[in-house]
Amino acid sequence: MVDPQKGVLVFDEAGRVAWASDAACQIMGWRRDQLLHMSARDTYHPDEFHVAELRFATDYEKGEIAFRRLLRLSNGSYLLVDVLGKKLSDGRFRCIFSPVHGAS
């Protein structure tokens, strides 16, 4: 079971959101149907688009990732989160994220 303070997004092999947990929707402020029309790149700060593309290109093959980044919220603001990701047996990629407490 995942901590309710942690959001879970599952991305398909093209980097599109394939599944979103209730906590991900709540933390990010998006409805699930909105998230399912987004890509991983859509959740990044514009200054970090190149980082998103590089991560997806390289980390997908590694199978497991851990990093800190800014996550785009529905209100246009950004939240600093820690991300743990793992490639699933069906080729999709699961990312669990949690807000960094004390960060502004």
Backbone as CSV, one residue per row, in Angstrom:
resi,resn,N_x,N_y,N_z,CA_x,CA_y,CA_z,C_x,C_y,C_z
1,MET,0.838,-1.183,0.000,0.000,0.000,0.000,0.884,1.248,0.000
2,VAL,0.492,2.246,-0.757,1.271,3.478,-0.867,0.769,4.493,0.158
3,ASP,1.678,5.206,0.774,1.364,6.278,1.721,0.437,7.287,1.048
4,PRO,-0.641,7.739,1.741,-1.561,8.700,1.117,-0.925,10.053,0.829
5,GLN,0.246,10.327,1.389,0.970,11.559,1.109,1.839,11.431,-0.132
6,LYS,1.815,10.259,-0.756,2.617,10.009,-1.945,1.710,9.774,-3.136
7,GLY,2.001,10.465,-4.220,1.252,10.280,-5.444,1.905,9.231,-6.315
8,VAL,1.116,8.570,-7.113,1.643,7.567,-8.043,1.125,7.882,-9.438
9,LEU,2.053,7.975,-10.372,1.719,8.111,-11.784,2.382,6.958,-12.524
10,VAL,1.656,6.356,-13.445,2.226,5.312,-14.295,2.229,5.864,-15.713
11,PHE,3.395,5.793,-16.343,3.581,6.308,-17.705,3.744,5.149,-18.669
12,ASP,3.179,5.302,-19.869,3.377,4.281,-20.892,4.756,4.470,-21.528
13,GLU,5.075,3.631,-22.473,6.409,3.676,-23.086,6.670,4.953,-23.873
14,ALA,5.615,5.685,-24.224,5.763,6.956,-24.935,5.855,8.141,-23.969
15,GLY,5.758,7.855,-22.661,5.858,8.921,-21.668,4.535,9.589,-21.334
16,ARG,3.423,8.996,-21.742,2.096,9.550,-21.450,1.564,8.933,-20.160
17,VAL,0.804,9.714,-19.404,0.216,9.203,-18.173,-0.828,8.138,-18.531
18,ALA,-0.629,6.933,-17.993,-1.540,5.821,-18.248,-2.433,5.544,-17.038
19,TRP,-2.006,5.980,-15.863,-2.763,5.761,-14.636,-2.312,6.780,-13.603
20,ALA,-3.229,7.235,-12.759,-2.917,8.197,-11.694,-3.679,7.813,-10.438
21,SER,-2.990,7.830,-9.308,-3.640,7.509,-8.038,-4.487,8.681,-7.560
22,ASP,-5.376,8.392,-6.630,-6.177,9.454,-6.023,-5.273,10.513,-5.391
23,ALA,-4.210,10.062,-4.714,-3.287,10.998,-4.060,-2.582,11.882,-5.081
24,ALA,-2.215,11.331,-6.237,-1.578,12.143,-7.288,-2.529,13.239,-7.742
25,CYS,-3.783,12.880,-7.946,-4.787,13.865,-8.365,-4.931,14.957,-7.302
26,GLN,-5.003,14.548,-6.051,-5.179,15.505,-4.962,-3.969,16.419,-4.821
27,ILE,-2.781,15.866,-4.812,-1.559,16.660,-4.651,-1.394,17.640,-5.807
28,MET,-1.633,17.174,-7.032,-1.401,17.994,-8.214,-2.567,18.918,-8.551
29,GLY,-3.762,18.592,-8.031,-4.924,19.425,-8.286,-5.599,19.183,-9.633
30,TRP,-5.214,18.116,-10.313,-5.822,17.775,-11.601,-6.834,16.665,-11.381
31,ARG,-7.872,16.633,-12.209,-8.762,15.486,-12.230,-8.044,14.351,-12.966
32,ARG,-8.435,13.133,-12.666,-7.787,11.978,-13.298,-7.900,12.048,-14.823
33,ASP,-9.080,12.430,-15.338,-9.240,12.481,-16.790,-8.305,13.524,-17.414
34,GLN,-7.971,14.584,-16.669,-7.013,15.579,-17.176,-5.602,14.992,-17.196
35,LEU,-5.227,14.315,-16.120,-3.889,13.716,-16.064,-3.687,12.680,-17.163
36,LEU,-4.734,11.955,-17.499,-4.616,10.907,-18.515,-4.426,11.470,-19.924
37,HIS,-4.491,12.777,-20.080,-4.209,13.427,-21.364,-2.856,14.144,-21.339
38,MET,-2.060,13.880,-20.307,-0.774,14.568,-20.153,0.385,13.603,-20.383
39,SER,1.532,14.197,-20.639,2.765,13.422,-20.736,3.639,13.776,-19.540
40,ALA,4.689,13.014,-19.346,5.630,13.326,-18.267,6.155,14.746,-18.435
41,ARG,6.441,15.128,-19.662,6.968,16.469,-19.949,6.019,17.561,-19.488
42,ASP,4.709,17.303,-19.576,3.705,18.282,-19.167,3.756,18.584,-17.676
43,THR,4.354,17.710,-16.895,4.397,17.888,-15.446,5.656,18.606,-14.976
44,TYR,6.525,18.983,-15.920,7.789,19.646,-15.588,7.692,21.161,-15.721
45,HIS,8.555,21.857,-15.029,8.743,23.300,-15.199,9.343,23.506,-16.595
46,PRO,8.937,24.554,-17.330,9.455,24.767,-18.689,10.991,24.806,-18.763
47,ASP,11.645,25.312,-17.728,13.107,25.355,-17.732,13.725,23.974,-17.606
48,GLU,12.912,22.979,-17.280,13.431,21.619,-17.075,12.957,20.633,-18.141
49,PHE,12.344,21.135,-19.240,11.878,20.235,-20.290,13.003,19.344,-20.808
50,HIS,14.175,19.923,-21.018,15.302,19.125,-21.540,15.691,18.027,-20.557
51,VAL,15.561,18.306,-19.269,15.874,17.308,-18.248,14.864,16.168,-18.321
52,ALA,13.598,16.512,-18.504,12.549,15.495,-18.607,12.821,14.562,-19.782
53,GLU,13.150,15.131,-20.911,13.407,14.317,-22.100,14.627,13.430,-21.916
54,LEU,15.672,13.973,-21.308,16.881,13.193,-21.059,16.604,12.070,-20.067
55,ARG,15.872,12.384,-19.000,15.545,11.347,-18.005,14.772,10.214,-18.650
56,PHE,13.768,10.566,-19.445,12.951,9.520,-20.046,13.788,8.676,-21.007
57,ALA,14.652,9.307,-21.769,15.472,8.586,-22.744,16.488,7.658,-22.076
58,THR,17.064,8.088,-20.964,18.123,7.291,-20.324,17.623,6.443,-19.169
59,ASP,16.792,7.021,-18.309,16.375,6.309,-17.108,15.402,5.184,-17.394
60,TYR,14.634,5.305,-18.457,13.704,4.248,-18.822,14.449,2.936,-19.023
61,GLU,15.599,3.019,-19.639,16.390,1.810,-19.900,17.046,1.265,-18.636
62,LYS,17.378,2.154,-17.686,18.003,1.705,-16.438,17.041,0.902,-15.581
63,GLY,15.773,1.237,-15.650,14.776,0.485,-14.911,14.387,1.070,-13.566
64,GLU,15.289,1.776,-12.895,14.976,2.395,-11.613,15.597,3.774,-11.545
65,ILE,14.866,4.714,-10.943,15.350,6.089,-10.849,14.982,6.687,-9.495
66,ALA,15.752,7.683,-9.089,15.456,8.460,-7.881,16.026,9.852,-8.104
67,PHE,15.181,10.866,-7.933,15.634,12.239,-8.133,14.663,13.203,-7.471
68,ARG,15.033,14.468,-7.437,14.201,15.547,-6.902,13.928,16.518,-8.036
69,ARG,12.668,17.021,-8.117,12.326,17.949,-9.186,11.112,18.788,-8.825
70,LEU,10.837,19.773,-9.672,9.638,20.586,-9.533,8.508,19.928,-10.313
71,LEU,7.360,19.782,-9.670,6.185,19.163,-10.270,5.146,20.247,-10.533
72,ARG,4.648,20.320,-11.766,3.655,21.337,-12.126,2.290,20.963,-11.570
73,LEU,1.664,21.930,-10.909,0.342,21.745,-10.335,-0.708,22.417,-11.216
74,SER,-1.958,22.080,-11.004,-3.034,22.601,-11.846,-3.200,24.112,-11.735
75,ASN,-2.810,24.698,-10.610,-2.965,26.148,-10.421,-1.806,26.950,-11.002
76,GLY,-0.883,26.263,-11.689,0.245,26.939,-12.318,1.470,27.060,-11.439
77,SER,1.354,26.646,-10.194,2.519,26.694,-9.312,3.293,25.375,-9.420
78,TYR,4.403,25.301,-8.714,5.267,24.122,-8.753,5.564,23.668,-7.338
79,LEU,5.678,22.367,-7.184,5.934,21.752,-5.889,7.204,20.917,-6.002
80,LEU,8.132,21.100,-5.048,9.348,20.296,-5.035,9.008,18.913,-4.491
81,VAL,9.332,17.888,-5.266,9.012,16.514,-4.881,10.230,15.605,-5.048
82,ASP,10.236,14.547,-4.243,11.179,13.455,-4.429,10.459,12.397,-5.240
83,VAL,11.152,11.819,-6.209,10.553,10.833,-7.111,11.347,9.532,-7.054
84,LEU,10.625,8.432,-6.937,11.199,7.096,-7.067,10.457,6.426,-8.206
85,GLY,11.188,5.936,-9.183,10.548,5.321,-10.340,11.077,3.929,-10.604
86,LYS,10.221,3.100,-11.192,10.613,1.733,-11.516,9.898,1.292,-12.788
87,LYS,10.657,0.658,-13.662,10.092,0.087,-14.883,9.329,-1.181,-14.523
88,LEU,8.107,-1.281,-14.994,7.265,-2.437,-14.717,7.460,-3.515,-15.779
89,SER,7.038,-4.719,-15.468,7.256,-5.843,-16.387,6.535,-5.667,-17.720
90,ASP,5.483,-4.850,-17.751,4.749,-4.643,-19.003,5.290,-3.479,-19.829
91,GLY,6.426,-2.889,-19.379,7.057,-1.809,-20.133,6.683,-0.417,-19.656
92,ARG,5.624,-0.314,-18.859,5.261,0.993,-18.325,6.225,1.370,-17.200
93,PHE,6.154,2.628,-16.769,7.067,3.130,-15.743,6.248,3.748,-14.616
94,ARG,6.436,3.245,-13.390,5.701,3.750,-12.231,6.573,4.744,-11.467
95,CYS,6.029,5.929,-11.215,6.731,6.953,-10.439,5.921,7.285,-9.195
96,ILE,6.552,7.160,-8.060,5.955,7.531,-6.784,6.613,8.839,-6.366
97,PHE,5.799,9.859,-6.070,6.375,11.139,-5.687,5.802,11.611,-4.375
98,SER,6.621,12.317,-3.631,6.175,12.876,-2.350,6.748,14.281,-2.207
99,PRO,5.925,15.192,-1.668,6.395,16.569,-1.462,7.583,16.597,-0.515
100,VAL,8.510,17.493,-0.799,9.661,17.701,0.086,9.199,18.657,1.168
101,HIS,9.124,18.199,2.379,8.645,19.018,3.476,9.670,20.082,3.848
102,GLY,9.171,21.283,4.122,10.038,22.397,4.470,10.579,23.151,3.273
103,ALA,10.236,22.698,2.049,10.688,23.385,0.831,9.638,24.413,0.440
104,SER,10.104,25.544,-0.084,9.147,26.557,-0.526,9.200,26.740,-2.017
